[in-house]
Amino acid sequence: MNNQIIIIGGGASALMLASLLPKNTATLIESNPKLGAKILISGGGKCNITNIKMGTEFFLGDKDFVTPVLKKFNEKTLLRWLERQNLEPVIKKETQYFCRDSAKELVDIFIKESKKQQVYLSENVLDVTKRDEIFYVKTNKRTLTAKAVVVASGGLSFPKLGASSIGYDIAESFGHSIVKTAPALVGFTVQKEQFFFKDLSGVATDVKITVGESVCEGALLFAHKGLSGPAVLDASLYWEKGKIEIDFLPGFSWNAIKGSKKQISSLLPMPKRVTKAFLIQLAIEDKIASKLTADELKSLQGLNHYNFAPAGTFGYSKAEVTKGGVETSEIDSLTMMSKKEKGLYFLGEVLDVTGRLGGYNFQWAFSSAFTCSKSIKNIGQE
C-alpha cells in the first residue's frame, strides 16, 4: 500500500484537504508543474476568498445538499483558519474578502501545509479502478494504491491551466450521473442585431439582468466579443438558452424627462457613448428631452426591458468556473463520499454546485474539503 488517501487535483479544495489531514496520510497528484495555478490568477491576482454574505441563495445547486456543507465550515470559520495561518484578508467591494497583496499569500500557505503529504506534480491521472477494497490510480508515470480516493480535479474551465474531464470520467466509471456541464461566470456572445454592442468595447454601465427567476445586478462591460462584466458573468450562471432581459436604467425615474431642457444623452444615467448608440438603434435624435414624442419616449422606456437572446458564451477558455458536474443526490453531504462507492469522495467544482461571483466558489471548495476531512481522516490513520 503506497498511501491511505489519494487526492486528485492541486486546486483550492484539494489543497485545503491536504492541509487539514494528518501528516503523511495522503498523496496529492496535480497535472500542473505548480500547485494552485488557478488560485493565483483569480480575483485579478488577489483571490476573492469568501464573502460576508453567505448562503445557499448565492449558489446554483441543490440547496439541501449545499446547506450542511456550508454550515460545517462557513466564512467565519474559514477566516479564523486563515488567521491562524497569519493571513488576514481585506474587504473590498463592501462584502468580498481578498488577499491583501496577492493570491500568492494563500497559495504559499497551502504549499507549506501540503508538505505534510506526498505531492506529485506534472502528473496526469489516466484512470481509477477498484479491486478487493483497494483503489488503483493510474497516472502517466506510475500506478498508486489507496484505501480512499478524493476527486478534487475541478471542471473544464481554463484548459490552458490543465483543466480536463478526468473528474467526470472517474465519476462515470463508478456509475455516477453527470449533470450537463457548461461554461459559467463567463461573457455572452451576441446575435447580429446586437453587433453594435461591439462598437462600445471597453465601456461599462450599471444594469439589472433578469434570467428566468434570477436577477443579477452590477456592472455590464461591452466587450469586443459581446458582453462581459460582473452582472453578465453572474447571469451566465442561470442562462442556458433563450432570451434575457436587461434593465439599462435601473432606478431611473422617467419623471426627470418632463420639462427637462437637457439633451437625452446627458439626462440618461448611462455613458454618453452607450446612450447615443441606443438612440441610433431606436432612430431617435439626440435632442432636448422635453421635445420627445410619446412614441419616442415609449421606445426609450424599452431600455428598462431590453430583451435579446445571447448567441452563446465566450466558452471554457474564458469561463471562471464550470456549472453542472457530478449529480449531488449521489453524494453524502455529511461526508462528501459517494453513495455508490465506499471510499470515493468528490469535492469542489467537479460537483453540480456553482456559486456566483464574489468568493462563493472558493468558499464551496474549502467547505467541501473540510466536510470531507472530518470523515476521511480516520482512514488515513489506520
C-alpha positions as a printed Julia matrix, in Angstrom:
382×3 Matrix{Float64}:
   0.0    0.0     0.0
   1.6    3.27   -1.14
  -0.88   5.55    0.62
  -4.08   5.52    2.56
  -5.62   8.51    0.72
  -5.04   9.82   -2.81
  -6.21  13.35   -3.69
  -6.61  14.06   -7.4
  -6.08  17.78   -8.1
  -3.96  20.66   -6.88
  -6.51  23.47   -6.64
  -8.45  25.04   -3.78
 -10.41  22.03   -2.49
  -7.5   19.59   -2.92
  -5.03  21.87   -1.15
  -7.39  22.62    1.71
  -7.98  18.91    2.25
  -4.24  18.13    2.16
  -3.73  20.9     4.74
  -6.42  19.58    7.08
  -5.38  15.91    7.04
  -2.84  14.47    9.48
   0.8   14.33    8.34
   1.84  11.56    5.93
  -1.69  10.28    5.32
  -2.26  11.43    1.74
  -0.73  11.73   -1.71
  -1.76  14.64   -3.91
  -1.49  14.35   -7.72
  -1.51  17.56   -9.81
  -1.2   17.85  -13.59
   0.4   21.31  -13.45
   4.06  21.91  -12.59
   2.93  24.11   -9.67
   0.16  23.94   -7.07
  -2.72  26.43   -7.0
  -2.36  27.68  -10.59
  -6.0   28.78  -10.83
  -5.92  30.4    -7.38
  -3.01  32.59   -8.49
  -4.92  34.16  -11.39
  -8.26  34.51   -9.59
  -9.7   37.83   -8.46
  -7.33  39.84  -10.61
  -4.4   38.04   -8.96
  -5.64  38.78   -5.42
  -8.04  35.83   -4.98
 -11.56  36.61   -3.78
 -11.53  34.09   -0.93
 -15.02  34.42    0.53
 -17.87  36.83    1.23
 -19.54  38.4     4.27
 -22.9   37.47    2.73
 -23.05  33.69    2.6
 -25.98  31.38    1.95
 -27.5   28.91   -0.48
 -29.17  31.74   -2.42
 -25.77  32.53   -3.92
 -25.37  29.01   -5.35
 -26.77  27.08   -8.28
 -27.35  23.57   -6.97
 -29.43  21.51   -4.57
 -29.97  23.75   -1.51
 -30.43  20.73    0.78
 -27.02  19.44   -0.31
 -25.21  22.77   -0.04
 -26.63  23.85    3.35
 -24.96  21.3     5.69
 -21.62  21.67    3.91
 -21.55  25.45    4.3
 -22.78  25.14    7.88
 -19.87  22.9     8.9
 -17.26  25.36    7.65
 -18.7   28.79    6.93
 -16.99  32.06    6.02
 -16.32  32.92    9.69
 -14.68  29.54   10.34
 -12.6   29.95    7.18
 -11.41  33.41    8.24
 -10.39  32.06   11.66
  -8.44  29.25    9.98
  -6.66  31.75    7.72
  -5.88  33.96   10.71
  -4.14  31.03   12.38
  -2.04  30.79    9.22
  -1.18  34.52    9.58
  -3.32  35.59    6.64
  -5.87  38.31    7.25
  -7.91  39.01    4.11
  -9.13  42.55    3.42
 -12.67  43.55    2.5
 -13.24  45.08   -0.91
 -16.44  45.86   -2.83
 -18.24  46.08    0.53
 -18.59  42.35    1.21
 -15.8   40.47   -0.57
 -12.65  39.16    1.13
  -9.41  39.27   -0.89
  -5.76  38.57   -0.13
  -4.12  41.82    0.96
  -1.33  41.85   -1.62
  -1.65  38.85   -3.91
  -3.12  35.36   -4.22
   0.4   34.05   -3.67
  -0.13  34.66    0.06
  -2.82  31.99    0.11
  -1.0   29.61   -2.23
   2.16  29.86   -0.11
   0.16  28.74    2.93
  -1.18  25.75    1.04
   2.25  24.83   -0.32
   3.67  24.94    3.2
   0.8   22.88    4.61
   0.82  20.37    1.75
   4.43  19.48    2.53
   2.92  17.27    5.24
   1.81  15.0     2.4
   3.39  13.34   -0.64
   2.95  15.57   -3.72
   3.39  14.59   -7.37
   3.45  17.48   -9.86
   3.21  17.44  -13.68
   1.45  14.11  -13.47
  -1.83  13.23  -15.19
  -4.31  10.76  -13.74
  -5.48   8.43  -16.51
  -7.77   6.01  -14.73
  -9.08   4.89  -11.34
 -10.24   1.34  -10.66
 -11.03  -0.68   -7.55
 -10.36  -4.33   -6.66
 -10.76  -6.04   -3.3
 -11.43  -2.78   -1.42
  -8.27  -1.18   -2.87
  -8.25   1.73   -5.34
  -5.7    1.72   -8.16
  -4.87   5.16   -9.52
  -3.02   5.0   -12.82
  -1.08   8.08  -13.96
   1.19   8.7   -16.94
   4.13   7.86  -14.65
   3.04   5.23  -12.13
   0.2    3.28  -10.52
  -0.64   4.09   -6.9
  -2.91   2.25   -4.5
  -5.05   3.59   -1.66
  -7.99   2.9     0.61
  -9.68   6.15   -0.39
  -9.64   8.43   -3.44
 -10.72  12.08   -3.4
 -11.61  13.61   -6.75
 -10.89  17.34   -6.47
  -9.87  17.92  -10.07
 -12.15  20.88  -10.85
 -14.1   21.46  -14.04
 -13.38  22.26  -17.68
 -12.67  25.97  -17.3
  -9.21  27.33  -18.18
  -7.9   24.41  -20.27
  -4.58  26.27  -20.55
  -4.17  25.57  -16.83
  -4.63  21.85  -17.34
  -8.4   21.58  -16.88
  -9.75  18.26  -18.1
 -12.74  15.94  -17.83
 -10.92  13.4   -15.65
 -13.15  14.05  -12.62
 -16.3   13.37  -14.61
 -14.71  10.35  -16.29
 -13.85   8.82  -12.9
 -17.36   9.53  -11.6
 -18.99   7.87  -14.61
 -16.71   4.85  -14.36
 -18.13   4.22  -10.88
 -21.74   4.63  -12.03
 -22.31   8.3   -11.23
 -24.56  10.59  -13.26
 -23.15  13.83  -14.67
 -25.38  16.89  -14.89
 -24.67  18.55  -18.26
 -21.69  20.87  -17.95
 -21.36  24.37  -19.43
 -19.09  27.42  -19.07
 -20.24  29.7   -16.24
 -19.27  33.11  -14.9
 -18.46  33.94  -18.5
 -19.32  36.6   -21.08
 -22.07  36.37  -23.71
 -21.6   36.5   -27.46
 -24.35  38.34  -29.35
 -26.62  37.98  -32.36
 -26.33  40.14  -35.47
 -28.93  42.59  -34.1
 -26.63  43.38  -31.17
 -23.38  43.7   -33.12
 -23.45  47.42  -32.32
 -22.52  46.42  -28.75
 -19.03  45.58  -30.04
 -18.51  49.21  -31.12
 -18.85  50.12  -27.43
 -16.0   47.82  -26.38
 -14.38  48.95  -23.13
 -17.39  50.95  -21.88
 -19.17  49.85  -18.67
 -22.57  50.73  -17.25
 -24.63  49.53  -14.27
 -27.54  47.25  -15.13
 -30.02  44.74  -13.76
 -30.25  41.46  -15.7
 -33.15  39.02  -15.36
 -32.71  35.39  -16.41
 -35.83  33.4   -15.62
 -36.44  33.9   -11.91
 -32.91  35.1   -11.17
 -31.87  38.76  -11.03
 -28.24  39.9   -11.29
 -27.18  43.48  -10.61
 -23.9   45.27  -11.18
 -21.66  46.45  -13.99
 -22.06  45.35  -17.6
 -18.95  45.7   -19.76
 -19.25  45.95  -23.51
 -16.52  43.76  -24.99
 -15.09  43.01  -28.42
 -16.79  39.6   -28.38
 -20.06  40.79  -26.87
 -20.94  41.41  -23.22
 -18.97  40.85  -20.03
 -18.68  42.4   -16.56
 -19.85  41.16  -13.14
 -23.61  41.32  -13.83
 -23.23  39.42  -17.1
 -20.94  36.8   -15.58
 -23.44  36.17  -12.78
 -26.3   35.99  -15.31
 -24.42  33.32  -17.29
 -24.76  31.03  -14.3
 -28.53  30.82  -14.87
 -28.71  31.12  -18.66
 -28.96  28.04  -20.88
 -30.65  29.36  -24.0
 -33.31  31.85  -24.98
 -33.82  35.48  -24.03
 -32.54  37.52  -21.14
 -33.82  40.93  -20.06
 -31.51  43.83  -19.29
 -32.59  46.97  -17.46
 -30.05  49.51  -18.69
 -31.56  52.23  -16.48
 -32.15  50.61  -13.07
 -33.77  53.01  -10.63
 -34.12  55.82  -13.17
 -37.27  57.93  -12.8
 -38.81  58.91  -16.12
 -40.35  61.9   -14.38
 -36.96  63.55  -14.9
 -37.77  63.75  -18.61
 -40.79  66.02  -18.14
 -39.93  69.61  -18.95
 -36.18  68.89  -18.97
 -34.02  71.19  -21.09
 -31.15  68.67  -21.11
 -30.11  66.6   -24.1
 -31.21  62.96  -23.86
 -27.57  61.82  -23.9
 -26.86  64.0   -20.86
 -30.02  63.09  -18.98
 -30.0   59.28  -19.08
 -27.69  57.74  -16.42
 -25.5   55.82  -18.87
 -22.19  56.73  -20.51
 -22.92  59.08  -23.42
 -21.47  56.62  -25.92
 -23.97  54.0   -24.81
 -26.93  56.36  -24.87
 -26.04  57.65  -28.33
 -25.63  54.11  -29.66
 -29.12  53.2   -28.45
 -30.56  56.42  -29.88
 -29.17  55.46  -33.3
 -30.68  51.97  -32.98
 -34.04  53.45  -31.97
 -33.85  56.11  -34.73
 -34.28  58.89  -32.17
 -32.49  62.21  -32.5
 -30.36  63.3   -29.54
 -32.46  66.32  -28.63
 -33.84  68.17  -25.64
 -35.71  65.57  -23.6
 -38.91  67.61  -23.28
 -39.3   67.51  -27.08
 -39.6   63.72  -27.24
 -42.82  62.46  -28.79
 -44.95  59.95  -26.9
 -43.78  57.15  -29.23
 -40.12  58.12  -28.81
 -40.49  58.18  -25.05
 -42.09  54.73  -25.13
 -39.19  53.42  -27.25
 -36.67  54.83  -24.79
 -38.5   53.3   -21.84
 -37.9   49.96  -23.53
 -34.33  50.26  -22.23
 -35.74  49.18  -18.86
 -36.77  45.91  -20.51
 -34.24  45.26  -23.27
 -34.81  41.67  -24.37
 -32.45  39.66  -26.53
 -31.14  36.11  -26.86
 -27.35  35.72  -26.5
 -25.75  33.75  -29.33
 -23.72  31.82  -26.78
 -20.87  32.36  -24.34
 -17.16  33.08  -24.61
 -16.54  29.39  -23.81
 -14.49  27.42  -21.3
 -11.26  29.27  -22.11
 -12.78  32.47  -20.65
 -15.12  30.94  -18.06
 -14.18  31.27  -14.42
 -15.96  28.06  -13.49
 -17.87  25.1   -14.91
 -21.51  24.59  -13.95
 -23.02  21.13  -13.89
 -20.99  18.11  -12.81
 -21.37  15.09  -10.55
 -25.0   14.64   -9.51
 -25.16  15.65   -5.83
 -28.07  13.33   -4.95
 -25.5   10.54   -5.33
 -23.11  12.12   -2.78
 -23.44  12.18    1.02
 -23.39  15.86    2.04
 -22.25  14.94    5.56
 -19.04  13.27    4.32
 -18.69  14.1     0.59
 -18.43  10.34   -0.05
 -20.07   8.64   -2.99
 -23.27   6.77   -2.19
 -22.32   4.33   -4.93
 -18.72   3.51   -4.0
 -17.32   3.41   -0.48
 -14.07   5.35   -0.13
 -14.64   7.54   -3.22
 -15.1   11.25   -2.5
 -15.87  14.33   -4.62
 -15.09  17.95   -3.75
 -15.43  21.47   -5.1
 -16.12  22.39   -8.7
 -16.39  18.82  -10.02
 -19.76  18.61   -8.24
 -23.0   20.1    -9.56
 -22.7   23.14   -7.28
 -21.67  26.54   -8.63
 -21.52  29.88   -6.85
 -21.93  33.42   -8.07
 -19.04  35.86   -8.36
 -17.77  37.12   -5.04
 -15.79  34.33   -3.39
 -18.58  31.75   -3.32
 -16.81  29.09   -5.36
 -13.71  29.25   -3.17
 -15.88  29.02   -0.06
 -17.57  25.95   -1.55
 -14.18  24.39   -2.31
 -12.95  24.97    1.25
 -16.22  23.93    2.93
 -16.49  20.69    0.96
 -12.83  19.92    1.75
 -13.42  20.47    5.47
 -16.51  18.24    5.43
 -14.5   15.51    3.7
 -11.54  15.86    6.08
 -13.69  15.08    9.12
 -14.91  11.87    7.52
 -11.76  10.64    5.81
  -9.04  11.38    8.37
  -9.66   8.11   10.22
  -8.86   6.19    7.04
  -5.54   7.99    6.8
  -4.57   6.98   10.34
  -5.45   3.31   10.04
